[in-house]
C-alpha cells in the first residue's frame, strides 16, 4: 500500500519542485505551509507576550508603593483587564497553536495540516482581532476595565463603549481558535502516516487532540456569552439584568462553563511538551505512556464538572459547593499520575541538563506548586478567605507562567534547532533560564503571603502592611520581564542562522519522526509518508 | 490519486461533524439560559420567589412548634435617590401563619418614576416555601415626584419548610424602570 503512495508522490514531485515559494510579504500573506503558519503564530504570540508583559510591568510599577503614583485607578483596571485578555488569548493560546502547526504534521508524518487554506485564514484574522481590541485604548473612556472575566453587570451596565470592540474581537479570536481546533482534529484523524496508530502518537499530539475537542466544546459557549453581553448592553435584552428578570449570577455560570475548560486548554499541550522533553534528556522512554493518555482525557472530562469552584462565594447551596469541591479535588488524581510519571521517567535516567530540560524540570516543580495552591483553593470554606485575593493571583500565575509559559519556552529551545537549523546560543539560553527561574519566584511566591493576609486583587492601592512584600514582588516582576529580552535575543540570533549548524537530531535521546528530517526542516516534508513500525 | 479520493471525503465528513458540534455548543450556551431559569424555579437556587400571588389553603395547619425569624432587607439600585424601608426589620412567625408587613417608599427626586422591587431570599432553598398572597413586587410602582407610598406585603411560610431553616432573609432591591416601562394607569395596591 505504501509503495503506491510513494509512486504517485515521486511523479508529482518531478514537475513541482521542492521549496518553491513566493518571496517577500506575499509568502507570508498567502502561505498555506504549516511551517510558515506555525512560525507566524509563534512570532505573533511572542509579540503579544511582550505587549501583555509591559502591561503587567505597568501594574507592578503602580503597586511598588502603596498610594497612587503612576496611573489612575481606571487605567489600572484597563491594564489588569487587557493584560489578562492578551496573555490568555494572544500569547498562550496562539503559541500552542503555532507549536501544533509546526510539530503535529512532523510528528505524525503528514506533509502538511489537513486544511491548509483554513489554516492561513485562522492565523490572519488574529492580528485583526487584537488590533480591534488594542485600538479601544484610544476610545473615550479607554479600553475595557472590567477584568478579563468581564462579569456582568461590570461589562453591561457599568462599561464604556469599548465593550463592543471587546465583544467583536472575542468573536474573531473564538473563530480563529475553532478553525485551528478543527484543523488539528482533522489532521490527526486523517493524516497519520501508515502504522502511526493512535496509541503510537507522541503525547504532544495526543494532548493537542484532546485540547482541540475542548476548544470545539467551549469556544462557542464563550461566543454566546459575549453575544449576550453585547445584546444586554446595546439591544435591550435582559440575560444578566435582574431588573429585567435576568440573573447576573447566570453570567458567571456561563462564563466559567467556558472558563474552566479554557484553563486546561492552556495547560494540556504543556503536558505533551514536557512528556516529549523529559524522556529525551533522561534517555529513558516515558514512564506510563497509556496512563498519560488516559489522565489527559480524564482531566479534560472533569474540566466540565468543576466550573462553579470559581463561584463559591456567590451563595451556592451547601450541596452544590460540596459537589464542586470534591470534583475539583478529583482532578488532582490524574494530574498526580502525570507528575508521578514524569518523575519516574527521570528516576535513574542518564540525565543531562540542556536548556529545554531545565525548563521542563522547572515546569514539573513549579506547576506542582501551582497545583497544590489550586487544591487549597478548592476547599470551599477556606476559599471564602482566599477568594479574590493575591493568593488566587499567585495560584494561576504559577500554573500559567511557570506552567504554560515555561513549557512553551522549553518547547522553543527543544525544537529551535529543527526550525532554524542552528543551535541556540547556549550561554544566553542558560542565562535566560536562571534569571527567569529566580525572578519568577521572587515575583509570584510572595504573592501567596499577601494574599493569605488579605490583599485583594485588581486594586491599585493597598494597606501599608503589604508594602514590603509588594516592593519585592515588583522587583521580581521587572527582573522577569526584562529576562525575556534575553529570550528574544536568543530567538533572533537563531532566526538569523547565527550559531553552530544543528544536526538532524541534536538531542541524543530524542524520539520521534520530527528528528528524521534534516535541520532546518525543509519547506516540504513527508511528501512520501514514512512507515511507522 | 486513488489514495486521495477517500481521504478527501473523510475530511469533509469530520469537518461537517465538527462544525455541527460547534453550532450545537453555540445553541447550548443559549439553551442554558432557560434551563438555568427552570432549574432555579424548581430548586430555589437563585433565591427568587414566585411572581404570582399564592392563595393560602384553608386547610393549612399552623405549625405552632416552630418559630421562624424572617428578616427584611431593602435596597435601591445604584444612582437612585429614593427612600425604601420596611416598617420592621424582622418578624417572628409560625409556619402557616399569615403576616402583613408594610414597606415605605419615598421618591425624593422631582421627576415621576416607575419603580420595580425584585425579591430575593437567602438561603435559596427557603424561597420555595415563602408564599406571598399579596405583594407590591408583583407589579411596578409609579411614583410621582416627591410621592410617598405605603406598600403592603402579605405572606406566609409553607409548613413544609425544612426543619433546619430557622431564619431567612427576604431582600428587596428596587430598580428604576422609568425608561423601560410605561406606568400603569390605575394603581391597585397602593394606599396613601
Boltz contact constraints between the chains, C-beta under 6 A:
constraints:
  - contact:
      token1: [A, 5]
      token2: [B, 3]
      max_distance: 6.0
  - contact:
      token1: [A, 114]
      token2: [B, 11]
      max_distance: 6.0
  - contact:
      token1: [A, 178]
      token2: [B, 22]
      max_distance: 6.0
  - contact:
      token1: [A, 182]
      token2: [B, 18]
      max_distance: 6.0
  - contact:
      token1: [A, 186]
      token2: [B, 11]
      max_distance: 6.0
  - contact:
      token1: [A, 186]
      token2: [B, 14]
      max_distance: 6.0
  - contact:
      token1: [A, 189]
      token2: [B, 14]
      max_distance: 6.0
  - contact:
      token1: [A, 190]
      token2: [B, 7]
      max_distance: 6.0
  - contact:
      token1: [A, 190]
      token2: [B, 10]
      max_distance: 6.0
  - contact:
      token1: [A, 190]
      token2: [B, 11]
      max_distance: 6.0
  - contact:
      token1: [A, 216]
      token2: [B, 18]
      max_distance: 6.0
  - contact:
      token1: [A, 216]
      token2: [B, 21]
      max_distance: 6.0
  - contact:
      token1: [A, 216]
      token2: [B, 22]
      max_distance: 6.0
  - contact:
      token1: [A, 217]
      token2: [B, 25]
      max_distance: 6.0
  - contact:
      token1: [A, 220]
      token2: [B, 22]
      max_distance: 6.0
  - contact:
      token1: [A, 220]
      token2: [B, 25]
      max_distance: 6.0
  - contact:
      token1: [A, 220]
      token2: [B, 26]
      max_distance: 6.0
  - contact:
      token1: [A, 221]
      token2: [B, 25]
      max_distance: 6.0
  - contact:
      token1: [A, 221]
      token2: [B, 29]
      max_distance: 6.0
  - contact:
      token1: [A, 224]
      token2: [B, 26]
      max_distance: 6.0
  - contact:
      token1: [A, 224]
      token2: [B, 29]
      max_distance: 6.0
  - contact:
      token1: [A, 224]
      token2: [B, 30]
      max_distance: 6.0
  - contact:
      token1: [A, 242]
      token2: [B, 118]
      max_distance: 6.0
  - contact:
      token1: [A, 243]
      token2: [B, 175]
      max_distance: 6.0
  - contact:
      token1: [A, 247]
      token2: [B, 46]
      max_distance: 6.0
  - contact:
      token1: [A, 250]
      token2: [B, 36]
      max_distance: 6.0
